[in-house]
Amino acid sequence: MPRALARGKAEAFKNLKLDIDFFNRMLSEDEDGPEEQRDFDVYLMEKSVMPLLLQGLDALSRHVDKNTTKGAQTDPRTRLNPLVWLAQYLLRNHPRHVKDHRTSMYDRFSEMANVERGRRCLLRRRPQMEEVWNYMVEANNGNSLTINDVPTVFKRLDEKWYLEGALLEKLPQDLADIQIESEEPADPSISFDDFFLWLEAYVNSHDVLRAAAFSDAERRQQENEAKARKAEEDAKRRERAIQEAMEQRAELEEQFETFTADMYINGDVSRIMNKGAVIEGVEEKEGGPPLQGEHIALIRLMLGVWGCHVEDDTDGDIWNDHALAAWQQWLEARGLDPSRGVDKQTLRRLINKDEFQEYLHHAYAVGDLEADEDYARQVVEVRCFVEDDIDVLVEAVDEDTGEVLTLFVPEHEVEPLRLRLATATTTTPVLATADRVSGRVMELMPNLGQS
């Protein structure tokens, strides 16, 4: 009995004639309706809703006929509810869960729906096609296009829609296959209406483009636009950074010249440079230079110009522990012994203009960083986020120089960086590559423990 019942269902399925003609009859494209509802008919066929519903209605009618022949039901509790019965049928026979003799038909309808959706996506772009057509007519000094111009039209459309050749692959390669009828057979020129009439007929009879091709193209277009915006933002940021570096250079050079001139005429500085006096430690030595005065203020100011700022601002003319620490930092940066005092040789290097210019070249790079990729892209250790009302900034340390930097973080790196910082330790620091010209974190580097 069950086998006979299965055969009966299969026979009923065949009698429904769920074929391509049924598919075409179910399409009811409404170009005047809201855009989000225009392809609802395709959606119903693509998801197999319409063929399944038709089968359900057929099965419901047969079920009602069968019950009618047995006599009317009088008990309200057992009376047939058609909506409930139909809903149960649709749930029991949903194509996502049931695989039987109908599966191939559902797949075929889904494929035809995909083709139909692509056809509509293409033909709805008629205004864009006409725009390209009119542009080519204008570029041709107003002369009408001919059959020989059609491939160029398709090429321009393919480029305009970011299809990367997908449109050209599915269209006739041989111009002899293109038969576009015009109002004047003897005239080789064709109008856009003639061209679109041919294209519409061709698209209706060929699988030219799927809707997925347009979706992929739009995604590529968005990615390209995003990359272009990022490149523009980086260029502007780099330009601002270069401008700021140039301004900073000019300001520091001016300060260097002023402090150098004052040091040359200072008596205590002259004692160090010409008479062998030395400042050692933070205790004043008998016969040595005093540890308070204008000469101390000038040395402290000069250290600040070199980027080795004295932390305290209260005792600006006293040689104290803070001043000594800044001096030792400057010595280390120059490759000198940090225990060395302020003597003739070290002081001459402090006011050496050529050496200072070299320092500025590296500390405040300008145009030459464009070619110096090794310097522009440095490895830094990210320490923490910095509060800012506009941009997301972090404090980082240059792995090579130990310089503390404030860097901008791109949006897509913010959350990964937060997670990395939350689990960072002294043995697994958060490393990243940074563009020092634009002041931007380029990308996070893998953890040291990762392979």
N, C-alpha and C positions, 0 to 999 in steps of 0.2 A: 504493500500500500504506500509506504513513504516514497519508494522509487517512482511509482506511478504519479504521486503528487508532485514530485520534483519535475517529472516530464511535463506535467500539466502546466507548471509555472513557466518552464522554458518555452512551451508552445505559446502561452499567453504573452510572454515577452516578445517573441517573434512577431506575433500578430499586431503588436503596438507600432511596428515599423519605426523604431528609434534609429533613424539613419540620418544622412546628411541633409535630406529634404526637411526632416523634422527640425534639425538644428537651424536651418535657414528660416523656417517658418516661425521659430520661437524668437528670432531676432527682431527687435522693434526699436531701432535706434531713434532717439528723440533728441535732435540737435537743438531744439528750442527749450528743453528742460534745463534744470540746474546742472552745472558741470559735474558735481559729485554723483548725479543720478543718470548721466548719459549712458554709461556702460553697465547699468544694472542688469540688463538682459544678458550681456556677456558673462557677468559674474555668476548669474544663476546657472548658466550652462557650464561654466568653468568649474564650479563647485558641485556639479551634478545634481543641483537642487531641482531643476525643471524636469529632467527625465525621471528622477526618483519620485517626484510628486505625481507625475503622470501615471507611473506604475501604481502608486498608492491609490489614486482615484479609481483606476481600473479595478484593482483588487477590492476596493471598498464597494464598488457597484456590483461586482460579482458576489461579494459577501451578502449584500442587501438582498439581491435576487434569490440567493440560496435560502436565506431566512424567511423570505416572503413565501416561498413555495411550501414551507413547513407550517405556515399559519402565523397570524399576528401574535406578538408578545403582549401580554396584558400586565405583567408585573413591572411596575416602574423601576424597580431596583435592577432588573435584568434587561431593561430596554436599551437598545443600541444607541450610543452617542457617537455620531459620525466623526466629530472633531477629535474626540479622544481616541477612537479607533485609528484614524488616519495618523495622528501624532505618534501612537505606539508603533505603527507600521514604519514610519520614517525613522524612528529611533532603532528599531530592530534591523533595518536594512540599510543603515547609513554606510556609504561606500568606504568611509575611513576604517570601518571595523569589519565589514563583510566583504570577503573576496570570493566571488563565484563567477558564473557564466556572464554576468553583466560587467565585470571589471574592465574587460577590453573595450567595451562600449563607452564606459565612463572615461577611460583614458583617451579614447579617440575624440570625444566631445571636448575634453579639456585641451587637447592639442588644437582642435579647430577654434576653440575660444581664444587661445593664445594668438593664433594667426589673425583672427578677426580683430582682436584688440590692437595688434600691430598695424593692421590696415587702417584702422580709425586714427591711430596716433599719427600716421603718415599723412593721410588725406586732410586731417584737421589743420595741418600746417600750410595750408594753401596760401594764407596771407604772407608767410615768410618766403614761400616759393616765388610768389609774385613780386615781392620786394627785391629778391636776387635777380629775377628776370628783368625788371625795370632798370635795375642798376647796370646790368650788362648792356641793355639797349642804350642807356645814356652814355656809357663808356664807348659805345660803337657809333658815337655822333648821331644818336637818334635813329639809326637804321634798325629795322626789324631783324630779329634773329632768324637763323635758318636751322635746318636739321643738323648741320655740322656743329652748331653751338650747343646742342643739347648735352653732350658729354661734359662740357665745361660747366653748364648749369648744375648738373649732378655733382660735379667735383666741388663746386662752391657750396652747395647745400651740405655735402658730407662734412666739409670743414666747418661750416657754420654750426652744425649740430654736434660736433665732436664725435662723429661716428667712426673715425679712423679707418675709413675704407669699407665699412660694412654695407653702406648703401650702394657703392660702386660694384661690389661683388655680385649683387643680386639683380642688376639691371643688364639689359642687352649690351654685349660688347661690340657687336657688329651693327653699324648704323643702318645697314640694309634691312635689319629686322625691325627697325622702328618705322611704323607706318602712321604718320600723323597727317590726317586730312585737314586741308585748309579751305577757306571759302573760294580761293582762286587757285585751282589746280596748277595753272601755268606759272604761278608766282612761287618761288622757292621759299619766301619768307613765311613764318608762322607766328601766330599770335599766342599769347599766354593761355587764352581760353582753349585754343586748339591743343596746345601742349598738355594742359591739365586734363582735358577730356580723354586724351590717349592714356595719360598716366593713370587716371582713375580706372579705366578699363583694364589696364595691365596689372595694376595692384589687386583688383578684384579677382583676377584669374591666376595670380602667382603669389607664392609665399615670399614676399620681398624682405620685410623686416618684422621682427617680433617686438613687442612692447618692451621686453627686457633690454633690447639694444638701445632704446631711447633712455631707459632708466640708468643704464650703465654710462651712457654718454653724459647725462645730466650730472651724475656723480663725478665723472672725470672733470667736467667743466667746473663744478664747485671746488674740487681739489686744486685745479689749476688756478682758479681765482683766489683761493686761500693762500696758495704758495706765492702768488703775485703780491697779495696784500702783505704777507709776511716779509717778502723781499723788500717791499717798499718801506715797511716799518723799520726793518733792519737798516736800510740805507739811511733813513731819516735819523735813526738813533745813532748810527755810526757818524753821520755828519755832525750831529749835536755834540757827540763825544770828542770828535776831532776839534770842533770849534772851541769847546771848553778846555781841551788840552792846550790849544794854541794860546788861549787867553791866560791860562795858568802859567804856561811857560813865560809869557811876556811879563806877567806880574812878578814871578820869581826872579827872572833875570834883572828886572829893575831893582828889586830888593837886594839882590846879590851885589850889584854895582854900588848901591848906596852904602851897604854895610862894609864892603871892601874899602871904599874911599875913606870911611870913618876910621877903619882899623889902621890904615896906613899912617894916619896922623895922630894916633893914640900913643902916648908915651909908654904905657905898660905893655902894650902889644909890641912896640918897638924893642923893649927890653927882651922879650921872649924871642923875637925873630933875629935880633942883631947882637944881643949880649949873652945869649945862652941861658936865660932864665927859664924855669920849667914849673908848671903847675902839676903837682902830684897829689892825689888823694883829695880829701876835703878839709885838711888841716893846713893852716898857713905855716910855711917854713921860713926860718930866719934868712933874710937876704933874698927871699923869693918874691914873686909878684903877690900883691894883696889879693885876697879871694873875694873881694867886694869892690865894685866900682864900674865905671863905664866899659872898661875892657871886658869884664865878665859879661855884662849885658850884651855887648856886641858878639861875643863868642856864642852865647845862648841863642841870640837871634839868628846867627849864621847857621847853627845846627838845625834850627827850625826850617830854614830855607832848604836845607839838604834833606828834609823829611824826617829828621830826628828831633822831634819836639820835646822840650822839657815839660814834664807833666805838671809841675806847680807853676802858677802864675803870680803868686804872692811876692816871692823874693826874686824879682827879675834881674837883680844885679849881684846876686850871691852865688858863689860856687858851692853848691850843696850836693847831697846824695842824688837828687833828681837830675841836676846838671851833669854829674859824673856818669849816671846811667845813660843819658842821651849821648854823651861823648863816647862811651864804650860802644854803644850801638853804631855810631858813625864809623868808629875804627873797624869794627867787624865787617860792616858793609864794604869798606875799602880793602879788606883783606889784611888788616894790620893787627898787631897784638893788642887785645882789648885792655891790657894792664898798662899800656903806654900812656904817659902824661901828655900835657899840652906843651910841646917843645917846638923848636925851630922848624923841623921837617914836617911835623904833622900840621902845624899852623899854616905853613906855606901851601900844603895840599888843601887845607880848608878854604883858602882864598884863591885857589888855582882855577881860573876861568875855563880853560879847556876841559879840565876834569869835571867841572860843574856842568858844562854843556853836554858832556857825555852822559852824566847822570840824568839830565833832563830828557835826553834822547830816549833813554830806556824807561824812565818813570812816567813821562808824558808823551808817549809816541803819537805821531801825527800821520802824515800820508805814507811814510815809509813802512808802516805796519801792514799796508795792503799787500806788499810783496813779501814781508817777513812773517809767513804763516806760522812758523814755530813759536814766535813770540806772541803773535796775536791770539793763538789758541794755547792757553796754558792749563795745566792740571791744577785744580784748587781743591782744598778741603772745605766743604760747607759746614759752618758751625751752627748757625741758628737763623731764624727769620728776623727781619728788621721791621719795626712798625712803620707803615707808610699809608697815607690816605688814598693814594692813586695807584701805584704799582706794587707788585709783590716783590720784595727785596730780601736778600739774604746777606749775611756776613760770611765771607770766605777768606781763606789764607792761601796765598800763592805758595805752592809746594817748593819752588826753587828759591825764591827770595824771602819768604816769610812775611811778605807785605800783606796787610789786612785790606781786603777789597769789599766794596758793597756792590752787589750784582743784581740785575733784573732777572726774574724767573718767568719763562713762558708759561702760559696757562696750563698746557697739557703736562707740564713737569711738576706742578705745584703739589698735587696730592701724592704722587709717588715720592716726592722729596720729603713731605711731612711724615710718611710712613717710615722712610729710611732714617730720618733724624730721630724718630721715636725709639728706634731699636739700635741706634749707633752706640758703639763703645770705643774705648781708646785703641783697641786692637782692630776694630772694623769701622774706620772713619768713613764718612760719606764723601766720596770723590766725584768730581765732575770736570768736564772741559768747559772753559770759559773763553769768550771773545773779549779781550781786554779793550779793544777799540770801542765796541758798542756797549761794553759793560753788561754782557748778557751770558747767562748760563746756557750753553749749547745742548749738552746732554749729560745725563748721569752715567757714571761708570759702574760696572758690576762690583759687588762686594769683593773684598780681597779674598774671602774664603771660597768664592765661587770659582769654578773652572771656566 
